[in-house]
Structures are given as structure tokens and as C-alpha cells.
Amino acid sequence: MAKSRWKSFTNGAVRMCISGKDNVWLRTEWDVRKSELPAAVMNQLNVSYPSWKIDDAEYVETPSGAWFVIELEKGEAEVEIKLSADGVILK
């Protein structure tokens, strides 16, 4: 399946849109600042990963739903967490 990618700029943020065959929208994703993360997401991270630092955060929208992908690091260790906007860990 061929995929196409394009970027759009909304309020200074770069959003990457990915579409599949016949230009069917698959997902849109963009970087999110730590200060823009919902309180429920931050609370879950502080409880579940109290000594980890946020390295990167993205928001992903798809036809089936939306979520945050947070990359955490602690020393040399890294982990990627998928959370809903209400702080539920999805992966």
C-alpha cells in the first residue's frame, strides 16, 4: 500500500498527515509541549513513572481514536507510553 505524507502548519505547530491508498486519511500527528499535556496525562505519568523525564510527546489522531505518545527516559533507559487524554495507559 502506498502512503503519502504531507505537513501542514496550524498555529505554529507542524502537523504530519499520513494517507494510504486512494488518499484515504490514516492519521495525523504532531509534537506537544509538556505544558500542553492534559492534567490527567501528567498525573498518570507522575504516579506510574515518578522518576522518569519526558523526552518527547506527540498527539496522534486516527479514524479509530486519538491518543498521546510519550517518550520517557531515566538514565540510559527509555520507554514509550500511549495514553488517552483522560490519562488511561493504552500501551
C-alpha positions as MATLAB code, in Angstrom:
seq = 'MAKSRWKSFTNGAVRMCISGKDNVWLRTEWDVRKSELPAAVMNQLNVSYPSWKIDDAEYVETPSGAWFVIELEKGEAEVEIKLSADGVILK';
ca = [
       0.000    0.000    0.000;
       1.408    3.371   -1.000;
       1.441    6.026    1.684;
       1.703    9.740    1.239;
       2.792   12.222    3.862;
       2.344   15.922    3.991;
       2.842   18.611    6.557;
       0.541   21.432    7.491;
       1.172   24.349    9.781;
      -1.532   25.222   12.314;
      -0.957   27.903   14.922;
       2.799   27.462   14.527;
       2.645   23.668   15.004;
       3.738   21.271   12.286;
       1.187   18.516   11.759;
       2.125   15.468    9.717;
      -0.784   13.858    7.875;
      -0.446   10.323    6.554;
      -2.773    8.846    3.968;
      -2.927    5.439    2.364;
      -4.216    4.033   -0.878;
      -6.623    6.316   -2.754;
      -5.639    9.178   -0.405;
      -7.633    7.702    2.494;
      -6.623    9.509    5.694;
      -4.813    7.194    8.114;
      -3.567    9.549   10.817;
      -2.340   12.990   11.764;
       0.341   13.537   14.380;
       2.120   16.497   15.904;
       4.517   17.347   18.716;
       3.073   18.544   22.003;
       4.878   20.572   24.651;
       4.901   19.230   28.195;
       2.922   22.302   29.247;
       0.181   21.360   26.752;
      -0.389   17.854   28.135;
      -3.704   17.381   29.944;
      -3.560   17.243   33.750;
      -4.859   13.644   33.695;
      -1.930   12.579   31.488;
       0.609   14.330   33.721;
      -0.970   12.827   36.849;
      -0.767    9.311   35.385;
       2.873    9.806   34.384;
       3.756   11.181   37.840;
       2.095    8.186   39.549;
       3.260    5.414   37.184;
       6.703    6.810   36.257;
       7.612    9.208   39.096;
      11.346    9.487   38.450;
      11.189    9.434   34.622;
      11.623   12.544   32.475;
       9.558   13.357   29.384;
      11.840   13.257   26.333;
       9.200   13.730   23.638;
       5.413   13.957   23.388;
       3.126   13.638   20.370;
      -0.603   13.682   19.787;
      -1.986   11.195   17.263;
      -5.431   11.262   15.629;
      -6.772    8.344   13.579;
     -10.205    7.351   12.318;
     -10.480    4.969   15.289;
      -9.432    7.395   18.015;
      -6.823    9.780   19.397;
      -4.072    9.459   21.999;
      -0.773   10.805   23.258;
       2.543    9.019   22.682;
       5.021    9.952   25.400;
       8.688    9.007   25.315;
      10.199    8.838   28.800;
      13.790    8.422   29.865;
      15.545    7.577   33.096;
      19.300    7.460   32.787;
      20.040    5.209   29.825;
      16.603    3.550   29.884;
      13.792    4.691   27.604;
      10.123    3.749   27.373;
       7.279    4.813   25.086;
       3.795    5.106   26.603;
       0.477    5.510   24.796;
      -2.200    7.322   26.847;
      -5.701    8.595   26.301;
      -6.455   12.245   27.065;
      -8.030   11.162   30.352;
      -4.794    9.510   31.498;
      -5.520    5.845   30.777;
      -2.417    3.920   29.687;
      -3.233    2.215   26.396;
       0.136    0.556   25.787;
];
